[in-house]
Amino acid sequence: MKLLLMHRVVLTSVGNKDFAAEDIQRTVSKAIDLIKPNFEKAATVVIKPNLSYYWDYSTGETTDPRVVSAIIDYVRSNVSSDVRIVVAEADASAMKTKYAFKMLGYENLSRQKKVDLINLSEGNVVNKEVYVKNEKLTLAVNKLLLDADMIINVPKLKYSRTVGVTCALKNMFGAISTPRKFVYHENKTLFNVIIGINKIIKSDLILVDGIIALGDYPRKMGLVISGEDPLATDLVAARIMGYDPSEINYLKLGQEEEGTFQVNLLEDGVKLSEVRRNFPKQNFLLQKISWRLQLSMLRTYARVVGDTVPPILDESRD
């Protein structure tokens, strides 16, 4: 008899509304301990946060550098002080990583913790082929990700106007070395590329920053979600945000590609049903219709007057 694959996901909370650095560190450490990741032989660890345009973490758009700091301390304390730790992000259509690192607190973090900052759109970039729904995709990937002993995926818990839910799988889409990723934003292509890049780059540990979550508006939720599989983690994130995962196209596609598995959810002092009630849900269908109408009007305006639609408006916020 074939055993059903189980993926662990842990839902825990900082426990207060002050969100002091020491409370975040304690919560992140507990979330990692409960997942029990295998750090054996991890000589190089790459941390991939979600840096969205130049939004400060207080907006709910961008991974809080205090969460990344807590991960760095955990790795050094529980693995080795000699581990090479890299914080990595790629350029986006309307974001230069070198500026995002500086503006969002990551340059300071790099100096304080003595970790490397790497722009995944620069350096040794190779093309990798992958199949999704029997369709071949070729995606540009930095060799750093392919050679890393461990990849820690640190996304945000937030709503996306293009895909509905953005968390671990979509965060790795941001690691594609191609800067102008809006070329993938035709729906079918986007869904396939999100799943495809996660087949190429395997997340070994997921730590979701839901301290300030973003739905219809930013809200202090105080959540940290840890997982050992990005799809399983995203299924829980979708539920927290009030969505049926079967209605989110790329999550449905991911389940078709990965096959049957079961999510083993541990609610550590906080209930999914409770945080779901508190999440400021956005109406994805109505917002998507509204956004398409707005973009259509903007494109018409651009054609008439010879202006351009800013790339940040023509793609997802992450």
N, C-alpha and C positions, 0 to 999 in steps of 0.2 A: 504494500500500500504506500502510495506517495504521500509524504508528509506535507501539510500546508505550511508554506513559508510565513514566518511571523516577523514583523518589523516593529520595534519598540519606538514609542513616542512618549515623551514626558512633558506634562503641562505643570508649570510651577509659577510662583509669584514672588516678587520682591517683598510684598507684604505691607508696604506703606506708600504714602504719596510723596514722600520727600525724595526718594530715589537717590540716596547718598551713594557715593562710589563704593563704600565698603559693603552696603547692602546689595548692590548689583554684583559685586565680586562674590559674595557669599552665595547668591542665588545661581549665578552662572556655574560656580564650582559644584553645587549640589546637582544642577541639571546634567552636568557632564558625568558626575559620579553615578547617577541613576541609569545612564545609558551604558556605561562601562565600555567605552571605545577601546580598540586595540592600538595602543601607541608603540607597540614593540617595533624596534628598528626604525623609528621615525626620526631620521637625521635632518630632514628638511620638511618643514610644515608650512603650507601656504594657507593664509586666511583671506577669504574673499568676502568683503563687506558689500553692502549695497550703497554706492554713492550715487545719488540721484541729482543731476544737474549741480547746483551749488546750494541746495537747501540745507539748512542747519538741522541737526537731529531733533530739535524741539518741534519741528513741523510734522514729524512722523514719516518723513520721506527717506531719511538717511540713517544708516546704522550708527548708533551711538558709540563713539570711540571708547567710552568706558566699558562697554560690553567686550570690545576687542581687547582692551587692556586686561580685563579679567581673564580672557582666554589665554593671552600671552603668559600671564603669571601662573595660571594653572599648568600649562605645558611645561614651563621651566621648573615648577615645583614637583610635578608628578612624573616627568620623563627625564629631563636632564637640562642643566643650565647651558649645555653646549649645543642644544638643538638650534639649527638655523631656522628662524621664523621670518616669513615674508608676508607683508600685507600687499595684496595685488588687486588692481582694478584696470579696466580697459577704457579707452576713450569712447564717448558716445556721440550721437549726432550733434548735440548742442552742449557737450561737456568735454573739457580737456582735463585728463586725470591729474596732470601736474598742478593745475590750479585748484582742483577739488581737494587734493591732499592738503594743500596749504590752507584753504578757506574753511575746511570742515574739521580741522583739529588733528589730522593724521600726521602732519609734519612734526608737530609737538610730541605726539605719541611716539613717533619713530625715534626722536632724540631721547625721550625719557626712558623708553624701554629698550633702546638699541636694537631695533629691528629694521629690516630693509623695506623700502617702498618701491614697488615695481609697477610700471605701466605695461600692461599686457598687450598693448597695441604696438609696442616697440621691442627691439631685440630679436631673438631667434623665433620667428613665427613660421609655422609650417601649415600646409593644407592637409586636412584629414577627411577621409571619406566615411560616411555612415549611411545606413539605410533605415528609413522610417516608412512604414506601410509600403515596403518594396520599392520605395523611391530613393534614388541616390542623392545625397547632399554632400557638398564639399564646403567645409568650414575652416576658417583660419584660426589656429590655436597656438598660443605661446608654448614653447617647449618646457618652460618652467612648470606649467600645470601637468604636462605629460610625465615629467621626471620626478615630481614631488612624491615623497613617501606618504604624505597625508595631506588631504585638502579639507579644510574646515569652512563650511559654507555658512555665512552669517547674514541672512536676509532680513528684511523688514516684514512685519505683519501689516499689509496695506492693500487697499483697493487699487485696481488698475482700470483705466477707462478702455483699454484695448482688449484685455483678456479677463477682466472681472476680478480675479484674485492673483496677486503677485506675492510669491514667497520664495522657497528654495529653488525650484526648477527655473523660474524666471530670473532669479538672481544669477544663475550660471549662464543664462543667455547673455547677460552683461559682460561675461568674460571672453566672449568671442572677440578676436583681435581686430576685426573689421570695425573702424570707427563709426561709419555712417550706417548704423543698424536699421534705420527706417526702411532700407531696401527690402528687409524681410517682413515688413508689416502688412503685407497682403495676408488676409486671415489664414488661408490654408498653409501658406509658406511659413508664417510665423509659428503656428502650432507645431508643424513638423520640425522646424529649427530648434524650438525650445526643447523638444524631446530628443532631437538628434545630438545637441551639444551635451546633454546629460548622459547620453550613451558614451560619448567620447571622454568626457571629464567626470569621473566618479567622485562624488562627495563622500568622504569617510565619516564625517560628523556634521550635523546641522545644529546650529544654535540660532533660533529665531528671536530677533529683538522686537518684542511686543510691548516694550515699556511705555512708549508713546506710539499707539497704533493709529493708522490712518484709514478712515472710511469716508463718510460724507464730510467729516472734519476730523482734525487730530484729537485724540482722547488719551488721557493717562490711564493705561490699563495695568501697568506693572507686571506684564507677563514675560516669561522666558519659556520657549518651547525647544526641547532638544529631541533629536531623532537620529537614527542610523540609516535612513533611506529618505531621499528628498521627496519622492512621490507620496510615501506614507505620511510624511510630515505635512505636506501640502494638503492632503485630504483632511487632516485634523484642522489645519489653518482655515480651510474653506468653511468647515462647520462652525468654527469660532466666529467667522465673519458673516454667518447667516446664509451661506450658499450651499446648495446641493451640488456636490462635486460632479455628478453626472451631467450637470448643466454648464459646466466649465469645460470648453472644448478640448483644451490641451491636457487637462487632468483625465478626461475620458480617454483621449488618445494614449496617454501614458499608461493607463490601466490595460488597454488593449495590447500595447507593446510589451509590457512587463509581465503580464499574466496574473493569475490569481494569487493573492496573498492576504493575510489578515493583519490588521493594525492592533498592536497590543498597547493600549493607552493607559498610562499611569497618571492619575490626577493627584498631584502632590499638594494637598491642602487647598486646592482650588478646583472647582467643578466647571467642565466645559459648558454645561447648560447655563451657569451663572454668567460667565464671561461673554457668552453668545448674546445674552440679553443686554449686556452693557456696550457691545460693539456698535459704533455709529454706522450702521449699514447704509450703503449707497444702492439705489435702485439701478442695477447694471443695465437692464433692458432700456429703461427710459433715458438714462444718461447716454447710452450708446447711440440711440436714435437722435437725441439732442446734439451730441457731439458731431455726428456725421452731417447733420444739417448745418451746423456752424462751420465745419471745415469746407463743405460745399460752397457756402457763401464766401468764405475767405479765398478759396481758389478762384471763384468767379471774379471777385474783386481784384485778385492778383493778375488775372488775364486781362482785365479791362484797363487797369492803370499801369501794368508792367512791373508791379511790385512782386515780392516773393512771400510765401508763407513760412514763417520761422520754423526750423526743424523741430524745436521743442514743442510746437503746437501740433506737429504732424506725426507724433509718435507717443508712446506711453511715457508716463512720468519717470519710469525707471529704466 
